[in-house]
């Protein structure tokens, strides 16, 4: 066995952790606050792009996120050792692990790891690969991220800070994507490796799907769904304070418009459909839950949304839509080649589930399912370009979890949303002690998971989605269980 002196990183931890505790006592630095700030830092993983890697959009994000979460955990443990009162951590953990949302998220992580243990290839299931970077080891970090959010972010100010940092990360993601779309030196974008590149900057920007710093336009659409929610929540909370001037209104409006613009430029049809259904659910909820003038405006909003949706649907296959920038968003057909490949791969996932129904084939093992139940219909000689599909995912969160983690994993995953909607309903009906928030807040909070689940029918989860989802679930924990418990202001009207 090697001497410990040959491992300076181990010595650094052994010597450094007590040193941090001593310094915190001497200089009054809050270790808990340091742990909190590493959670804020973790969300900037979406911006990391490392050109030196074989998959530049993957590895750097994973390592950055893991290190940030690990550092947050280390400083939280130090805070427990040097700052917390006797029994405080035990009380904190007992408090959070009695809550349905935490129980459900923990059940999902446990089911995911169980699937890793019984996987077709357990090594791949736990450690994943350089192309995806997911797997059981990464899931442990997502779960730790969520648990640390519930333990450390306890006030409205904490969560507004988290959302502000999230918006900053989204803005940087977009700025990188602009550099990539414009083919600036040092940026990787959708034109990299293309045989012909448009000359004008506007054609470079809108002539190909916007992929930001995420490396995939599909991810951009989903990620910006969460960014628009965070913007809307901050906008509502700022308005509730009653000190919101015209400049702030314009600022939030411009930010929302920018996110919506690049959301549309990503041309992600699943996310676009999710947004449309979520907006309808939002205004419908406002119409049902509000009273007086606000209800009239909400009912009018429902009518407008339905009219717009019907108009868009009726025009979806016209030449006007097909030739316009971003027209792909509206070209929705069950007979399209990419939709057909989705149906075929879902059929393979279903067959894989039937063969291993309890714990599935294991995360990162869908390749084995694809190979064993390969459908020759994937190859269409008349349209070779439309015959392509990624063979390591079922392209649906539901079929992915069903085939890779079995019925246990899928039910555990869905239990997070069941717990969310049950807790939401309890607060809507006044059955919970911490209040329900304003009608505008509640509608927004209800709409986001609907948008996520709708788009998830045709896409799988990766780091940008996982981080955003667990951030939202951490916020839901605060919103459902702690906002009144820590002296947060409560208003029962629409504000």
Secondary structure, 3 states (H helix, E strand, C coil): CCCHHHCHHHHHHHHHHHHHHHHHHHHCCCHHHHHHHHHHHHHHHHHCCCCCCCCCCCHHHHHHHHHHHHHHHHHHHHHHHHCCCCCHHHHHHHHHCCCHHHHHHHHHHHHHHHHHHCCCCHHHHHHCCCCCCCCHHHHHHHHHHHHHHHHHCCCHHHHHHHHHHHHHHHHHHHHHHHHHHCCCCCCCCCCCCCCCCCCCHHHHHHCCCCCCCCCCHHHHHHHHHHHHHHHHHHHHHHHHCCCCCHHHHHHHHHHHHHHHHHHHHCCCHHHHHHHHHHHHHHHHHHHHHCCHHHHHHHHHHHHHHHHHHHHHHHCCCCHHHHHCCCHHHHCCCCCCHHHHHHHHHHHHHHHHHHHCCCCCCCCCCHHHHHHHCCCHHHCCHHHHHHHCCCCCCCCCHHHHHHHHHHHHHHHHHHHHHHHHHHHHHHHHCCCCCCCCCCHHHHHHHHHHHHHHHHHHCCCCCCHHHHHHHHHHHHHHHHHHHCCCCCCCCCCCCCC
